[in-house]
Amino acid sequence: MLYENYNFWGMHLVWWFAWGFLLFWIFLTPYNIPGQRTKNESPLEILKRRFASGQITQDQYLEYKSTLDKN
């Protein structure tokens, strides 16, 4: 019979693999998947990063920062 000794023709093993894959996918996937678990930077953080990398001067930084503080 199909259900003899609760074996179900190996379906228990298939379900263990399915649950293992599901748990791996939920908890162990990288955090940088587009659209998932990403932190959005504020405009001020972007401005600080650009100033630190040398993309903008100190005068530009202060001007942009004062503009952001007004809003």
C-alpha positions in Angstrom: 0.0 0.0 0.0 1.0 3.6 -0.4 0.9 4.5 3.3 2.4 1.4 4.7 4.6 2.1 7.7 4.1 5.8 7.2 6.8 6.0 4.4 4.7 7.8 1.8 7.3 6.7 -0.8 10.0 9.0 0.3 7.9 12.2 0.7 9.2 12.7 4.2 12.7 13.2 2.8 11.5 15.6 0.2 9.7 17.7 2.8 12.8 17.9 5.0 14.7 19.2 2.0 11.9 21.7 1.2 11.8 23.0 4.8 15.6 23.2 4.9 15.7 25.2 1.7 13.0 27.5 2.9 14.7 28.2 6.2 18.0 28.8 4.4 16.4 31.2 2.0 14.7 33.2 4.8 17.6 33.5 7.3 20.9 33.0 5.5 20.5 34.8 2.2 22.7 37.9 1.8 21.3 41.2 2.9 22.1 43.1 -0.3 19.4 41.5 -2.4 17.7 44.4 -4.4 14.6 45.5 -2.7 15.1 43.6 0.5 16.6 44.5 3.9 18.4 47.6 2.5 18.9 50.8 4.5 18.1 54.0 2.7 20.7 56.7 3.2 19.5 60.2 4.1 20.5 63.1 1.9 22.8 64.4 4.7 24.6 61.0 4.9 25.1 61.1 1.1 26.4 64.6 1.4 28.9 63.6 4.2 30.1 60.7 2.2 30.7 62.8 -0.9 32.6 65.4 1.1 34.7 62.7 2.8 35.6 61.1 -0.6 36.6 64.5 -2.0 33.9 64.8 -4.6 32.8 68.2 -3.3 34.7 71.1 -1.6 34.1 72.4 1.9 32.3 75.5 0.5 29.9 73.3 -1.5 29.4 71.0 1.5 28.4 73.9 3.8 26.2 75.4 1.1 24.4 72.1 0.5 24.1 71.4 4.2 22.5 74.7 4.9 20.0 74.0 2.1 19.2 70.7 3.6 18.8 72.2 7.1 16.2 74.7 5.8 14.0 71.9 4.6 
